[in-house]
Amino acid sequence: MSLDIEKLRADTPGTQAVIHFNNAGCSLPVKETIDIITEYLQLEATLGGYEVKNKYENIINDFYSEAAELINAGKDEIAIVSNASDGVNKILHSIQWKAGDVLLTTEVEYGNCYLNYLKLKEEKGIIVKIVPSDHDGNILLKKMEEMISSKVKLIAVTHIPTNSGLIMPAEKIGNIAKKHNILFLLDACQSVGHIPVDVKKIQCDFLSTTSRKYLRGPRGMGFIYARKEILEKLKPSTLDMVTAHWKDADNYALDCNIKIFEQWEKSYALLLGFSKALSYLNNLGVENTWKRIQYLSTYLRSQLEQTGGIEVTDIGKEQCGIVTFSVAGIDSEKLVNALLKHGINLSTSLRFSTVLDMDKRGLTGVCRASIHYFNTKEEIDILVEKVEQFFEFVMSKK
Ligand SMILES: Cc1ncc(COP(=O)(O)O)c(C=O)c1O
């Protein structure tokens, strides 16, 4: 199916106002998403929050089918969380760790994940081991296999990191995890909605993602996947009356299902918005949108590579819609602020969010242009022209 870009842009009011290359930060929603959220809030205000929810129960439940369809899961394997970090934490802290257990991870982990690996190290005495990557950022899978022992309890991997165009070979890592019967957690915060993600092909036990980025949903929502067969081995870090039943002064009972990760109270307005965003993407087909993202990001990389003073800083053999670069002699934040004045949204990726990778590469910050399918070649040409002009201006002052 070919995408009707004009229609897609007309569906997205933000495209009329800004040139948005910050989709890995927070993308622009479609009008339908914004409308359903505001309509539902109006109904809550006029009819009562609980009363409206009862009426909308069926539509609310559609969320689970849409999320499940997108990643090829069962709808009883999907739970709503507040964001991707919340999801990763709920998963990490529901695993029954013993001192000496090993968590194998990668060089490109996101801060909020790695900080919690360190917390488990501090509190439970686990050992965190990092699987090295080669000079170009490709994970050394042979080395990963060599690092496997009976002590390895979890392989935790970032699918697409925040600070480069790299795509981790999730299916190959899944094969290793499966072969050795080790739990596999995929931080798919930047990948779901961006590239095709199929939990059955990847063979992960857990996945966590967020609404506001490539899924184009509202802020403050995310979802996790947990393989049904794994649930009985988990103990949620906190209890909620969704699945925990308070019997008396000393006892409770717990249902063993995916809802152990959910809380009773949530924003149904946002949930409906998230559901709309998912169904919009399912209708377009992520295979189609991914092709367009690949086309545009390849074009952007080639344009940047031909421009004096610019270095593309992406790593890895497989690359995605996140394009990172640095401009000689210019601080990344300065450049991003200058572009903002021209109505072009970019972001910086700074050391603190991916310490291991940034230190390995001697980087303190990079500019990040994250492409979505609604972007255009013309927008990319404007971006490259403005970056070039800014570089020439700064050089002329030196
Ligand atoms: C790779 C990666 N993982 C996890 C997160 C955390 O996502 P959230 O802010 O939704 O918790 C981010 C956020 O940028 C990220 O880029």
The ligand as a MOL file (V3000), in Angstrom:
LIG
                    3D

  0  0  0     0  0            999 V3000
M  V30 BEGIN CTAB
M  V30 COUNTS 16 16 0 0 0
M  V30 BEGIN ATOM
M  V30 1 C 15.6190 3.8370 24.3740 0
M  V30 2 C 14.7080 4.4210 25.3980 0
M  V30 3 N 14.2660 3.6440 26.3870 0
M  V30 4 C 13.4410 4.0970 27.3430 0
M  V30 5 C 13.0270 5.4120 27.3500 0
M  V30 6 C 12.1190 5.8990 28.4380 0
M  V30 7 O 10.8500 6.1800 27.9280 0
M  V30 8 P 9.7810 6.9770 28.8050 0
M  V30 9 O 10.2700 8.3960 28.8550 0
M  V30 10 O 8.4990 6.8050 28.0970 0
M  V30 11 O 9.7910 6.3640 30.1440 0
M  V30 12 C 13.4590 6.2800 26.3320 0
M  V30 13 C 13.0480 7.6880 26.3210 0
M  V30 14 O 13.4840 8.4980 25.5730 0
M  V30 15 C 14.3260 5.7720 25.3320 0
M  V30 16 O 14.7580 6.5390 24.3330 0
M  V30 END ATOM
M  V30 BEGIN BOND
M  V30 1 1 1 2
M  V30 2 1 2 3
M  V30 3 2 2 15
M  V30 4 2 3 4
M  V30 5 1 4 5
M  V30 6 1 5 6
M  V30 7 2 5 12
M  V30 8 1 6 7
M  V30 9 1 7 8
M  V30 10 2 8 9
M  V30 11 1 8 10
M  V30 12 1 8 11
M  V30 13 1 12 13
M  V30 14 1 12 15
M  V30 15 2 13 14
M  V30 16 1 15 16
M  V30 END BOND
M  V30 END CTAB
M  END
